[in-house]
Amino acid sequence: MLDFLENFGFGNKSKVNAANAQLEENKKALENANAQNMGYINEYSNLMNSLYGTAPAQYQQALQKYINADPYKYNKEAKDFFSPAYEQRVRDATNAITKSNANAGNMFSSDYLNQINAKTQAMASEEWDKAYDRMQQDRANALQEYQVNDSRLGNIASMLGNDTGKYADSMGNVYTNKINANNALTQGLTDLNTAIAQNNLQKKSGLQALLNPFG
């Protein structure tokens, strides 16, 4: 009966229903758009996890390794760098002096002992100087190697620290975007539901006017 009377210009039920149907379609479109946005955000989150997700744990490991690295130590001495042939050279030199003095009949003279002492001391001093130079070069090489390794550990820790910062920033963006998307959905649905409620009030008013045209 009401639908029949509406054909003659009484009431607004069909118009309100049509408007509400369109609003319901708008709600579905809004929800679909939100779902699509969430999909994009989750894809971005997964990408950031794949790129930097392990960085925080790796950074902590690298940082601890860098902090706990042993300080530079060098425990070698000059005597460790004496030539293996040194003692043989000393024996050869003293044998040559002994043979020379034996041939000259000076084996029991103080001059023979002085020659032996002078030769062995000179050879010992020369070998010590050479051994010391070898030790200094070895220590310099060891220090350089330590510094390279220490610098490498520091660079790794720094790089992973940067990646950790990037990961934190990207995850912050993810949660911010999710919050914004959810807020937009909530506001959009609230507006649509408010419009539907207002339409229903208009429909009710139209029905009341139809049933009581004279107030």
C-alpha positions as CSV (number, residue, x, y, z in Angstrom):
1,M,0.0,0.0,0.0
2,L,2.8,2.4,1.0
3,D,4.8,1.6,-2.2
4,F,1.6,2.2,-4.2
5,L,1.0,5.6,-2.6
6,E,4.6,6.5,-3.1
7,N,4.0,6.2,-6.8
8,F,1.7,9.2,-6.5
9,G,4.3,11.4,-4.7
10,F,3.6,10.3,-1.1
11,G,6.6,9.2,1.0
12,N,10.3,8.7,0.2
13,K,10.9,5.1,1.1
14,S,12.3,4.0,-2.3
15,K,14.6,7.0,-2.6
16,V,16.0,6.5,0.9
17,N,16.5,2.8,0.3
18,A,18.3,3.6,-2.9
19,A,20.5,6.1,-1.1
20,N,21.2,3.6,1.7
21,A,22.1,0.9,-0.9
22,Q,24.6,3.2,-2.5
23,L,26.1,4.0,0.9
24,E,26.4,0.3,1.6
25,E,28.3,0.0,-1.7
26,N,30.5,2.8,-0.6
27,K,31.2,1.0,2.7
28,K,32.3,-2.1,0.8
29,A,34.5,0.0,-1.5
30,L,36.1,1.6,1.5
31,E,36.7,-1.7,3.2
32,N,38.2,-3.1,0.0
33,A,40.5,-0.1,-0.3
34,N,41.6,-0.5,3.3
35,A,42.3,-4.2,2.8
36,Q,44.3,-3.4,-0.3
37,N,46.3,-0.7,1.5
38,M,47.0,-3.1,4.3
39,G,48.2,-5.6,1.8
40,Y,50.7,-3.0,0.4
41,I,51.8,-2.1,3.9
42,N,52.4,-5.8,4.8
43,E,54.3,-6.3,1.6
44,Y,56.5,-3.4,2.5
45,S,56.9,-4.8,6.0
46,N,57.9,-8.2,4.7
47,L,60.5,-6.6,2.3
48,M,62.0,-4.6,5.2
49,N,62.2,-7.7,7.3
50,S,63.9,-9.6,4.5
51,L,66.4,-6.8,4.1
52,Y,67.1,-5.6,7.6
53,G,65.2,-8.0,9.9
54,T,68.3,-9.8,11.2
55,A,70.3,-6.5,11.6
56,P,69.4,-5.8,15.3
57,A,70.6,-9.3,16.5
58,Q,73.6,-9.2,14.2
59,Y,74.5,-5.7,15.4
60,Q,74.4,-6.8,19.0
61,Q,76.7,-9.7,18.2
62,A,79.1,-7.6,16.2
63,L,79.2,-4.9,18.8
64,Q,79.9,-7.4,21.6
65,K,82.7,-8.9,19.5
66,Y,84.1,-5.5,18.9
67,I,83.9,-4.5,22.6
68,N,85.3,-7.8,23.8
69,A,88.1,-8.1,21.3
70,D,91.5,-8.7,22.9
71,P,93.7,-5.7,23.2
72,Y,96.9,-5.6,21.2
73,K,99.6,-7.7,22.7
74,Y,103.1,-8.6,21.5
75,N,105.0,-11.1,23.6
76,K,108.1,-11.9,21.4
77,E,111.6,-10.9,22.2
78,A,114.7,-10.2,20.0
79,K,116.3,-13.5,20.9
80,D,113.3,-15.2,19.2
81,F,114.6,-13.8,15.9
82,F,118.2,-15.0,16.1
83,S,119.3,-16.7,12.9
84,P,119.2,-20.6,13.2
85,A,122.7,-20.5,11.6
86,Y,124.2,-18.0,14.2
87,E,125.7,-20.7,16.5
88,Q,127.2,-22.5,13.5
89,R,128.8,-19.2,12.3
90,V,130.3,-18.7,15.8
91,R,131.7,-22.2,15.8
92,D,133.2,-21.7,12.3
93,A,134.8,-18.4,13.4
94,T,136.3,-19.7,16.6
95,N,137.6,-22.8,14.8
96,A,139.3,-20.6,12.2
97,I,140.9,-18.5,15.0
98,T,141.9,-21.7,16.9
99,K,143.5,-23.2,13.7
100,S,145.3,-20.0,12.9
101,N,146.8,-19.7,16.4
102,A,147.6,-23.4,16.6
103,N,149.6,-23.1,13.4
104,A,151.4,-20.1,14.9
105,G,152.0,-21.8,18.2
106,N,149.9,-19.3,20.2
107,M,147.3,-21.7,21.6
108,F,148.3,-20.8,25.2
109,S,148.8,-17.1,24.8
110,S,146.4,-14.5,26.1
111,D,146.2,-13.1,22.5
112,Y,144.4,-16.2,21.4
113,L,141.7,-15.9,24.1
114,N,141.4,-12.2,23.3
115,Q,140.8,-12.9,19.7
116,I,138.1,-15.5,20.6
117,N,136.3,-13.1,22.9
118,A,136.5,-10.2,20.5
119,K,135.1,-12.3,17.6
120,T,132.3,-13.9,19.5
121,Q,131.2,-10.5,21.1
122,A,131.3,-8.8,17.7
123,M,129.2,-11.6,16.1
124,A,126.8,-11.6,19.1
125,S,126.3,-7.8,18.8
126,E,125.8,-8.0,15.1
127,E,123.3,-10.8,15.4
128,W,121.4,-9.0,18.2
129,D,121.1,-5.9,16.0
130,K,119.7,-8.0,13.1
131,A,117.4,-9.9,15.4
132,Y,116.1,-6.7,16.9
133,D,115.4,-5.2,13.5
134,R,113.5,-8.4,12.6
135,M,111.5,-8.2,15.8
136,Q,110.6,-4.5,15.1
137,Q,109.4,-5.4,11.6
138,D,107.4,-8.4,12.9
139,R,105.8,-6.2,15.7
140,A,104.9,-3.5,13.1
141,N,103.3,-6.2,10.9
142,A,101.4,-7.7,13.8
143,L,100.2,-4.2,14.9
144,Q,99.0,-3.4,11.4
145,E,97.2,-6.7,11.1
146,Y,95.5,-6.1,14.5
147,Q,94.5,-2.6,13.5
148,V,93.0,-3.8,10.2
149,N,91.0,-6.5,12.0
150,D,89.9,-4.1,14.7
151,S,88.9,-1.5,12.0
152,R,87.0,-4.3,10.1
153,L,85.1,-5.2,13.3
154,G,84.3,-1.6,13.9
155,N,83.1,-1.1,10.4
156,I,80.9,-4.2,10.5
157,A,79.3,-3.0,13.8
158,S,78.8,0.5,12.3
159,M,77.2,-0.9,9.2
160,L,74.9,-3.2,11.1
161,G,74.0,-0.3,13.4
162,N,73.0,1.7,10.3
163,D,70.9,-1.2,9.1
164,T,69.3,-1.5,12.5
165,G,68.4,2.2,12.3
166,K,66.9,1.7,8.8
167,Y,64.9,-1.3,10.1
168,A,63.6,0.7,13.1
169,D,62.6,3.6,10.8
170,S,60.9,1.3,8.3
171,M,58.9,-0.5,11.0
172,G,57.9,2.8,12.4
173,N,56.6,3.8,9.0
174,V,54.7,0.5,8.8
175,Y,52.9,1.0,12.1
176,T,52.2,4.6,11.4
177,N,50.7,3.7,8.0
178,K,48.6,1.0,9.6
179,I,47.3,3.4,12.2
180,N,46.5,6.0,9.6
181,A,44.8,3.4,7.4
182,N,42.7,2.1,10.3
183,N,41.8,5.7,11.4
184,A,40.7,6.5,7.8
185,L,38.6,3.3,7.7
186,T,37.1,4.1,11.1
187,Q,36.3,7.7,10.1
188,G,34.9,6.6,6.7
189,L,32.6,3.9,8.2
190,T,31.5,6.3,10.9
191,D,30.5,8.9,8.3
192,L,28.7,6.3,6.2
193,N,26.8,4.9,9.1
194,T,25.8,8.4,10.2
195,A,24.5,9.1,6.7
196,I,22.5,5.8,6.7
197,A,21.1,6.7,10.1
198,Q,20.1,10.1,8.9
199,N,18.4,8.6,5.8
200,N,16.5,6.2,7.9
201,L,15.2,9.1,10.0
202,Q,14.1,10.8,6.8
203,K,12.3,7.7,5.7
204,K,10.6,7.5,9.1
205,S,9.6,11.1,8.8
206,G,8.2,10.5,5.3
207,L,6.2,7.6,6.5
208,Q,4.8,9.6,9.3
209,A,3.8,12.4,6.9
210,L,2.1,9.9,4.6
211,L,0.1,8.3,7.5
212,N,-0.8,11.7,9.0
213,P,-0.8,14.3,6.2
214,F,-2.6,16.8,8.3
215,G,-0.3,16.6,11.4
